[in-house]
Amino acid sequence: MAPIKPRTEENEIGPEAMEPGAVSIPPEVESTSRPVNEGKNEVEIDVAGKRNFMVSLWESLVGVKNFVEEKWLKHFSGGRIDRTRAYQVWPGNNVFFFRGRLICGPDPRGLLLTAISIGLSSWIFAVYIATDYPNRSSLITTVSVISTLIVIVNLIVVSTIDPGIIPRNDESLVREIGTSGRNRKKRVTVNGKEVKLKHCRTCKIFRPPRSCHCAICDNCVEKFDHHCPWIGQCIGLRNYRFYLTFLVTALVFFTYNFAFCFWRIHQKVFVANTGFLGLLKNCPETLALASFSIVAIGFLSCLAVCHVYLISINQTFYENFRQRYASSRNPHDEGILTNIKEALFARLPPSRVDFRAEVTPGELNVRCHSSVGLI
């Protein structure tokens, strides 16, 4: 969920070529075929093993998905198993499920870790914490389960929806612009201010304002905010409000857990006089859940406050990090109320790429709902 140190993108053309491709970049996946260095200690080997396990689990899920899809097409497609869908030839790094209906990022470790953390916290709360309140155990557990389901649903939505991927362009169409080489430039006017559009050599388009090419997913994303390693997906125009909903619901979930954990600790230490050592011995799960919850609350609160500020000034995290409007007026800022309405209540545009469209074999230009992305 939190953006980390950006990495330089190498597919820009022009004087401002060196621009980060993604604000948040998780660590690279280690290859299991590489021999282990003899100098590594047991902790490093254990961490590498866990990472490889997560990657193997994701590869197994993708393999099962491909097998089920193949059998489904064979038995229920009416013999039309030779047709090719756009998601099958899409040049980006995304992973697709349900025949292109769901789109995920290429690195599953953060998403799986987030889902496991939420599920494990809910299980510990229901088994060890809620049962300590016999009179209202059912009500407390029910509220916890409902909040868990809400958080998980929001996590699935934000991690599987199209964040605003911009269609790629055929190289021949780029040549029709009439410019070539390092002189490819284009300018548009946004609210009375001239904005320069940057050319992406990978997608072969002039990116719309506020867009960026994510080096992890290998896509240009409209109104790019950041790539979230804890969700494994880009945060952009079409899933930003779902990302905010996930932050808020997760914050409520962990606050609820911590409140009951704190009350139980208070009862054990100050009322029953068990002391800290007695609590550590008899209720280690309560201390563990309380500690994890308070860290999550602090982390999510900082993110929520940061994004509330960014919404009020109508900036993305990427723009704020790059200080795009440090020396000039932000042409997108139209007042706090209008900015909030645009970010949270404006109608979401449809996906610009139809990943389920049929394409001819070898075709790289997929059919799109709208134009090819040139402005």
C-alpha positions as CSV (number, residue, x, y, z in Angstrom):
1,M,0.0,0.0,0.0
2,A,2.9,2.3,0.6
3,P,4.9,3.8,-2.2
4,I,8.7,3.2,-2.0
5,K,11.7,4.6,-3.7
6,P,11.2,5.2,-7.4
7,R,13.2,3.8,-10.2
8,T,14.3,5.6,-13.3
9,E,12.4,4.8,-16.5
10,E,14.4,4.3,-19.7
11,N,11.8,4.5,-22.4
12,E,11.3,8.3,-22.5
13,I,12.3,10.5,-25.4
14,G,13.0,14.2,-25.0
15,P,14.8,16.5,-22.6
16,E,12.9,15.2,-19.6
17,A,13.6,11.6,-20.5
18,M,14.8,10.4,-17.1
19,E,11.5,10.0,-15.3
20,P,10.6,7.3,-12.8
21,G,8.5,4.6,-14.3
22,A,6.8,3.7,-11.0
23,V,6.8,5.4,-7.6
24,S,6.6,2.1,-5.7
25,I,8.8,-0.9,-6.7
26,P,9.0,-4.1,-4.7
27,P,12.1,-6.1,-4.6
28,E,12.9,-8.3,-7.6
29,V,11.9,-11.9,-7.6
30,E,14.9,-14.1,-6.9
31,S,15.5,-17.0,-9.3
32,T,15.4,-20.5,-7.7
33,S,17.9,-21.8,-10.2
34,R,20.7,-19.6,-8.9
35,P,23.1,-21.5,-6.5
36,V,23.0,-20.3,-2.9
37,N,26.1,-18.5,-1.8
38,E,28.1,-20.4,0.8
39,G,28.6,-17.2,2.8
40,K,24.8,-16.7,3.4
41,N,23.6,-17.3,7.0
42,E,20.5,-19.3,7.9
43,V,18.3,-16.2,8.2
44,E,19.0,-15.1,4.6
45,I,18.4,-18.6,3.3
46,D,15.1,-18.8,5.2
47,V,13.9,-15.4,3.8
48,A,14.9,-16.4,0.3
49,G,13.0,-19.7,0.8
50,K,9.9,-17.9,1.8
51,R,10.0,-15.6,-1.2
52,N,10.5,-18.5,-3.5
53,F,7.5,-20.2,-1.9
54,M,5.3,-17.2,-2.5
55,V,6.3,-17.1,-6.2
56,S,5.8,-20.9,-6.6
57,L,2.4,-20.6,-5.0
58,W,1.4,-17.8,-7.5
59,E,2.8,-19.8,-10.4
60,S,0.7,-22.8,-9.3
61,L,-2.4,-20.7,-9.1
62,V,-1.7,-19.4,-12.6
63,G,-1.2,-22.9,-13.9
64,V,-4.4,-24.1,-12.4
65,K,-6.2,-21.1,-13.9
66,N,-4.8,-21.9,-17.4
67,F,-5.7,-25.6,-17.1
68,V,-9.3,-24.8,-16.1
69,E,-9.7,-22.2,-18.8
70,E,-8.4,-24.7,-21.4
71,K,-10.9,-27.3,-20.3
72,W,-13.7,-24.8,-20.2
73,L,-13.0,-23.6,-23.8
74,K,-12.7,-27.2,-25.0
75,H,-16.0,-28.4,-23.6
76,F,-18.2,-25.2,-23.5
77,S,-17.0,-22.9,-26.3
78,G,-18.9,-24.7,-29.1
79,G,-15.7,-25.7,-30.9
80,R,-14.3,-22.2,-31.2
81,I,-11.2,-22.8,-29.2
82,D,-8.9,-21.4,-31.9
83,R,-9.9,-17.8,-31.4
84,T,-7.4,-15.5,-29.7
85,R,-8.4,-12.9,-27.1
86,A,-6.6,-9.6,-26.6
87,Y,-5.4,-10.5,-23.0
88,Q,-3.6,-13.6,-24.4
89,V,-1.3,-11.4,-26.6
90,W,-1.2,-8.3,-24.4
91,P,2.5,-7.3,-24.2
92,G,2.4,-6.0,-20.6
93,N,3.4,-8.0,-17.6
94,N,-0.1,-8.4,-16.1
95,V,-1.7,-11.7,-15.2
96,F,-5.3,-12.2,-16.3
97,F,-8.1,-14.3,-14.7
98,F,-11.5,-15.4,-15.9
99,R,-10.6,-14.9,-19.5
100,G,-9.5,-11.3,-19.2
101,R,-12.2,-10.1,-16.8
102,L,-9.8,-9.6,-13.9
103,I,-6.3,-8.1,-14.3
104,C,-3.6,-8.4,-11.7
105,G,0.0,-7.2,-11.4
106,P,2.9,-9.4,-12.1
107,D,4.3,-9.7,-8.5
108,P,2.0,-11.5,-6.1
109,R,4.0,-11.4,-2.9
110,G,2.6,-8.2,-1.5
111,L,-1.0,-9.1,-2.3
112,L,-0.7,-12.6,-0.8
113,L,1.0,-11.2,2.3
114,T,-1.7,-8.6,2.8
115,A,-4.5,-11.1,2.4
116,I,-2.8,-13.6,4.8
117,S,-2.2,-10.8,7.4
118,I,-5.9,-9.7,7.3
119,G,-7.2,-13.3,7.5
120,L,-4.8,-14.4,10.2
121,S,-5.6,-11.3,12.3
122,S,-9.4,-12.0,12.0
123,W,-8.9,-15.7,12.9
124,I,-6.8,-14.8,16.0
125,F,-9.4,-12.3,17.1
126,A,-12.3,-14.7,16.7
127,V,-10.6,-17.6,18.4
128,Y,-8.8,-15.9,21.3
129,I,-10.1,-12.4,21.8
130,A,-13.9,-12.5,21.2
131,T,-14.3,-15.7,23.3
132,D,-13.1,-13.8,26.4
133,Y,-16.4,-11.9,26.3
134,P,-18.9,-14.7,26.8
135,N,-22.0,-12.5,27.1
136,R,-21.4,-10.8,23.7
137,S,-19.0,-13.2,22.0
138,S,-21.4,-13.8,19.1
139,L,-22.0,-10.2,18.3
140,I,-18.3,-9.2,18.6
141,T,-17.3,-12.1,16.3
142,T,-20.0,-11.3,13.8
143,V,-18.9,-7.7,13.5
144,S,-15.3,-8.8,13.1
145,V,-16.2,-11.3,10.3
146,I,-18.3,-8.7,8.5
147,S,-15.5,-6.1,8.6
148,T,-13.0,-8.8,7.4
149,L,-15.1,-9.6,4.4
150,I,-15.5,-5.9,3.5
151,V,-11.7,-5.4,3.7
152,I,-11.0,-8.6,1.6
153,V,-13.6,-7.6,-1.0
154,N,-12.1,-4.1,-1.3
155,L,-8.6,-5.7,-1.6
156,I,-9.8,-8.0,-4.4
157,V,-11.5,-5.1,-6.3
158,V,-8.6,-2.7,-6.1
159,S,-6.1,-5.4,-7.1
160,T,-8.0,-6.9,-10.0
161,I,-9.6,-3.9,-11.7
162,D,-8.1,-2.1,-14.7
163,P,-6.3,0.9,-13.1
164,G,-6.6,2.9,-16.3
165,I,-4.2,1.2,-18.8
166,I,-3.7,3.2,-22.0
167,P,-3.9,1.3,-25.3
168,R,-0.6,0.8,-27.1
169,N,-0.1,2.2,-30.6
170,D,1.2,0.8,-33.8
171,E,4.6,2.2,-34.8
172,S,3.2,3.1,-38.2
173,L,0.7,5.4,-36.6
174,V,3.5,7.2,-34.7
175,R,5.2,8.0,-37.9
176,E,2.1,9.6,-39.2
177,I,2.5,12.4,-36.7
178,G,5.2,13.9,-38.9
179,T,8.0,14.0,-36.4
180,S,10.8,11.5,-35.6
181,G,13.7,10.8,-33.3
182,R,14.2,12.9,-30.2
183,N,12.0,15.8,-31.5
184,R,8.7,14.0,-30.9
185,K,6.8,16.6,-28.8
186,K,3.3,17.6,-28.4
187,R,1.5,20.2,-26.3
188,V,-2.0,20.7,-25.1
189,T,-3.8,23.3,-23.0
190,V,-5.3,22.3,-19.6
191,N,-7.4,25.0,-17.9
192,G,-5.5,27.7,-19.7
193,K,-2.0,26.3,-19.0
194,E,0.1,24.7,-21.7
195,V,1.2,21.1,-20.8
196,K,3.8,19.1,-22.7
197,L,2.9,15.5,-23.5
198,K,5.7,13.0,-23.3
199,H,6.3,10.3,-25.8
200,C,6.5,6.7,-24.5
201,R,8.8,4.6,-26.7
202,T,7.4,1.3,-25.3
203,C,3.7,2.1,-25.9
204,K,4.5,4.3,-28.9
205,I,2.0,7.0,-27.8
206,F,2.0,10.6,-26.5
207,R,0.9,10.0,-22.9
208,P,-2.1,12.0,-21.8
209,P,-1.5,14.6,-19.0
210,R,-0.9,13.0,-15.5
211,S,-0.1,9.6,-17.0
212,C,3.1,7.6,-16.5
213,H,4.6,4.3,-17.7
214,C,4.9,1.7,-14.9
215,A,8.1,-0.2,-15.3
216,I,6.7,-3.1,-13.2
217,C,3.5,-3.7,-15.1
218,D,5.0,-2.4,-18.3
219,N,1.9,-0.2,-19.1
220,C,1.1,3.4,-19.4
221,V,-1.5,4.2,-16.8
222,E,-3.9,7.2,-16.9
223,K,-3.6,9.6,-13.9
224,F,-0.9,7.4,-12.4
225,D,-0.6,7.7,-8.6
226,H,1.9,4.9,-7.7
227,H,2.5,1.2,-7.9
228,C,1.5,-0.4,-4.6
229,P,3.7,-3.3,-3.7
230,W,1.3,-4.4,-0.9
231,I,-1.5,-4.8,-3.4
232,G,0.6,-5.7,-6.4
233,Q,-1.2,-3.4,-8.7
234,C,-0.9,0.1,-10.1
235,I,-3.1,2.8,-8.6
236,G,-4.5,5.0,-11.2
237,L,-7.7,6.7,-12.5
238,R,-10.1,3.8,-12.4
239,N,-9.1,2.2,-9.1
240,Y,-8.0,5.1,-6.9
241,R,-11.3,5.5,-5.0
242,F,-11.3,1.7,-4.3
243,Y,-7.8,2.1,-3.0
244,L,-9.0,4.8,-0.6
245,T,-11.9,2.6,0.4
246,F,-9.5,-0.2,1.2
247,L,-7.4,2.1,3.3
248,V,-10.4,3.3,5.3
249,T,-12.0,-0.1,5.9
250,A,-8.6,-1.7,6.8
251,L,-8.0,1.1,9.3
252,V,-11.4,0.5,10.9
253,F,-10.8,-3.2,11.0
254,F,-7.5,-3.0,12.8
255,T,-8.8,-0.3,15.1
256,Y,-11.6,-2.6,16.1
257,N,-9.2,-5.4,16.8
258,F,-6.9,-3.2,18.8
259,A,-9.7,-1.8,21.0
260,F,-10.7,-5.2,22.2
261,C,-7.1,-6.4,22.6
262,F,-6.3,-3.3,24.7
263,W,-9.4,-3.9,26.9
264,R,-8.3,-7.5,27.4
265,I,-4.8,-6.5,28.3
266,H,-6.1,-3.9,30.7
267,Q,-8.3,-6.5,32.4
268,K,-5.5,-9.0,32.7
269,V,-2.8,-6.6,33.9
270,F,-4.6,-4.1,36.1
271,V,-7.7,-5.9,37.2
272,A,-6.5,-9.5,37.6
273,N,-3.0,-8.3,38.5
274,T,-1.3,-10.9,36.4
275,G,1.5,-8.6,35.4
276,F,3.2,-8.3,32.1
277,L,5.1,-11.6,32.4
278,G,1.9,-13.4,33.2
279,L,0.2,-11.8,30.3
280,L,3.1,-12.8,28.0
281,K,2.9,-16.3,29.3
282,N,-0.9,-16.8,29.2
283,C,-2.0,-14.5,26.4
284,P,0.8,-14.2,23.8
285,E,-1.7,-14.1,20.9
286,T,-3.3,-10.9,22.4
287,L,0.0,-9.1,22.7
288,A,0.9,-10.2,19.1
289,L,-2.4,-9.0,17.6
290,A,-2.3,-5.8,19.6
291,S,1.3,-5.1,18.5
292,F,0.5,-5.8,14.8
293,S,-2.7,-3.8,14.9
294,I,-1.1,-0.7,16.4
295,V,1.6,-0.8,13.7
296,A,-1.0,-1.2,11.0
297,I,-3.1,1.6,12.4
298,G,-0.1,4.0,12.4
299,F,0.8,2.9,8.8
300,L,-2.7,3.2,7.4
301,S,-3.4,6.5,9.2
302,C,-0.3,8.1,7.7
303,L,-1.4,6.9,4.2
304,A,-5.0,8.1,4.7
305,V,-3.9,11.6,5.9
306,C,-1.4,11.8,3.0
307,H,-4.1,11.0,0.4
308,V,-6.7,13.3,2.0
309,Y,-4.2,16.1,1.5
310,L,-3.4,15.1,-2.1
311,I,-7.1,15.0,-2.9
312,S,-7.7,18.4,-1.5
313,I,-5.0,19.9,-3.8
314,N,-5.8,17.6,-6.7
315,Q,-2.4,16.0,-7.0
316,T,-1.3,12.4,-7.4
317,F,1.4,11.0,-5.2
318,Y,3.7,10.8,-8.3
319,E,3.2,14.5,-9.1
320,N,3.7,15.5,-5.5
321,F,6.9,13.3,-5.2
322,R,8.3,14.8,-8.4
323,Q,7.3,18.3,-7.4
324,R,5.6,18.9,-10.7
325,Y,3.9,22.1,-9.6
326,A,6.5,23.5,-7.2
327,S,7.3,26.5,-9.4
328,S,4.0,26.8,-11.3
329,R,0.3,26.7,-10.7
330,N,-1.4,23.3,-10.7
331,P,-3.9,23.5,-13.6
332,H,-6.0,20.7,-12.2
333,D,-6.7,22.4,-8.8
334,E,-10.2,23.8,-8.9
335,G,-10.9,24.2,-5.2
336,I,-11.3,21.7,-2.4
337,L,-14.9,20.8,-2.9
338,T,-14.5,20.3,-6.7
339,N,-11.3,18.3,-6.2
340,I,-13.1,16.0,-3.7
341,K,-16.0,15.6,-6.1
342,E,-13.7,14.7,-9.0
343,A,-11.7,12.2,-7.0
344,L,-14.5,10.4,-5.1
345,F,-17.8,11.0,-6.9
346,A,-17.1,11.6,-10.6
347,R,-18.3,8.8,-12.9
348,L,-15.6,6.3,-13.7
349,P,-14.7,6.1,-17.4
350,P,-14.9,2.6,-19.0
351,S,-11.7,0.7,-19.6
352,R,-9.9,1.9,-22.6
353,V,-8.7,-1.6,-23.5
354,D,-11.1,-4.4,-24.3
355,F,-9.0,-7.3,-23.1
356,R,-11.6,-9.8,-24.1
357,A,-11.8,-8.7,-27.7
358,E,-11.0,-11.2,-30.4
359,V,-7.8,-10.6,-32.3
360,T,-6.1,-12.2,-35.2
361,P,-3.1,-14.4,-34.5
362,G,0.0,-12.3,-34.1
363,E,-1.9,-9.0,-33.8
364,L,-0.4,-6.7,-31.2
365,N,-2.8,-3.8,-31.6
366,V,-5.8,-4.9,-29.6
367,R,-9.3,-3.6,-30.1
368,C,-10.1,-0.7,-27.8
369,H,-13.3,0.9,-26.5
370,S,-12.0,4.3,-27.4
371,S,-9.3,5.9,-29.5
372,V,-5.7,4.5,-29.6
373,G,-4.5,7.0,-27.0
374,L,-3.2,9.8,-29.1
375,I,-4.2,13.3,-28.1
